[in-house]
Amino acid sequence: MNPPNSTPTAATDYHMSPDEFRRQGHATVDWIADYLARVDSLPVASTVPPGMIRSRLPATAPQQGEPFPDLLRDVENILLPGLTHWQSPGFFGFFPANNSGPSILGELLAAGLGVQGMLWTTSPACTELESHVLDWMVDMLDLPARFKSSGAGGGVIQDSASSAVLCALLAARERATGLASNQRGCDGRLVAYTSTQAHSSVEKAVKIAGLGSDHLRQIEVDDRFAMRPERLAERIARDRAAGLTPCFVSATVGTTSSNAMDPIARLGAVCQAERLWLHVDGAMSGTAALCPEFRHIHEGLELADSYAFNPHKWMFTNFDCDCFFVADRAALIRALSILPEYLRNRATESGAVIDYRDWQVPLGRRFRALKLWFVIRHYGVTGLQHHIRRHVELARQFAGWIAESSDFELAAPAPLNLVCFRHRGGDDRNRALLEALNRTGRVFLTHTILDGRFTLRLCVGQTRTEFEHVDRAWRLIRELGSP
Ligand SMILES: *Cc1c(COP(=O)(O)O)cnc(C)c1O
């Protein structure tokens, strides 16, 4: 880096020059390419103790700028040991957060362009590409046409499924309080519903939206861990009888814990009868609907007011990228729109454009559609279907091995890419097995509790996971699971 090191007092420009950027950019892309090529050889989960990474960093920020190669070197030497390698093909934990070449390059380009897409007028291409690609997604997943921007609905990219459920709840709250919440806020009587298996983001949204955690009803599930519609209807009736105002139901297509599928059509019927907002959370599993044979997971979705899924989980698009669709965009916009003088502009006032700042909590927004557009164009629908099918096939193969084994059992149905299983030897045995597996550094799995019992989860969804990696996991499981 030239100016900073030479004569700091005389320097007038500390910026990285375009030539330097080109050189270091190439070196950084090379580093990433090498990283992805060798990531399978690194221990999947980091094992550093708390504080270890900080202890290797200087106590104070550098007074003088440093040469860029030193920065990359420290990523390698200091940070790498403190990373859990989510891009490792041996990563089977939590849920995938996969990426791909086109997504990484789209992200880089978004940073390079550095535009703010809060209003249509602050970068028309940013808004229009986003609306367009989200309409593509409606077709690609065969979602109800009411989620398209050509009608009363539309899609928007949120940072996360958590933000999506929060925005859905805010719109539901607005609708239930007769659009008067700008005066009254939350009136202390609103109630929301989800299942005992729903993601914690629903409870967080309920807290943020001011309903209060005690106004979130966690409805019982059946033996497949899916929400029971009759229990939902009963609970709504009980709350109404108590003078409360039921307003919102969040159903899940593929729960985080066990990939359970709530019965959307039957829950939707309850919501219609009761005039409740139905949000459907398909965070990871929604991607499966790229393939016609898995679209049954969305049966009844035409009854939903909103739907969200995360390309940043299973669709080869690096975090953050959640696709959030609403059937009635006016409801969402009414809940979130604010127009200060300094944002007034002719395009907005004409009503002919979408201003996405009214569809989300923050004002500013990144050009996230770029990476999604790159991914879709690179793979094509056919390429995406190929890899999703492959992941499901690998998971089913693994589930088959578990089902056939005398030592292990399936703990829940495995409809897509997540297999929940346990050793028949009890909780301690399973806890020890999980620790032993992860200690090998060759695979990484996580756990859940199902029916009160410790359960291992193997989730197939990493971009580069192949048969050999699932086979390796199964071999290690058998080896370390025997006494
Ligand atoms: C992962 C997950 C979430 C949270 O996703 P974020 O995008 O990280 O907020 C929500 N719901 C389900 C079902 C999930 O699996």
The ligand as an SDF file (V2000), in Angstrom:
LIG
                    3D

 15 15  0  0  0  0  0  0  0  0999 V2000
  -33.2380  -21.2190   10.2140 C   0  0  0  0  0  0  0  0  0  0  0  0
  -34.6870  -20.9920   10.4560 C   0  0  0  0  0  0  0  0  0  0  0  0
  -35.1800  -19.7170   10.7730 C   0  0  0  0  0  0  0  0  0  0  0  0
  -34.2910  -18.5400   11.0200 C   0  0  0  0  0  0  0  0  0  0  0  0
  -33.6850  -18.1080    9.8690 O   0  0  0  0  0  0  0  0  0  0  0  0
  -32.9130  -16.7190    9.8250 P   0  0  0  0  0  0  0  0  0  0  0  0
  -32.9110  -16.3930    8.3870 O   0  0  0  0  0  0  0  0  0  0  0  0
  -31.5680  -16.9890   10.3890 O   0  0  0  0  0  0  0  0  0  0  0  0
  -33.6730  -15.7500   10.6510 O   0  0  0  0  0  0  0  0  0  0  0  0
  -36.5300  -19.5580   10.8980 C   0  0  0  0  0  0  0  0  0  0  0  0
  -37.3680  -20.5880   10.7140 N   0  0  0  0  0  0  0  0  0  0  0  0
  -36.9430  -21.8300   10.4230 C   0  0  0  0  0  0  0  0  0  0  0  0
  -37.9270  -22.9290   10.2340 C   0  0  0  0  0  0  0  0  0  0  0  0
  -35.5840  -22.0700   10.2880 C   0  0  0  0  0  0  0  0  0  0  0  0
  -35.1520  -23.3000    9.9990 O   0  0  0  0  0  0  0  0  0  0  0  0
  1  2  1  0
  2  3  1  0
  2 14  2  0
  3  4  1  0
  3 10  2  0
  4  5  1  0
  5  6  1  0
  6  7  2  0
  6  8  1  0
  6  9  1  0
 10 11  1  0
 11 12  2  0
 12 13  1  0
 12 14  1  0
 14 15  1  0
M  END
$$$$
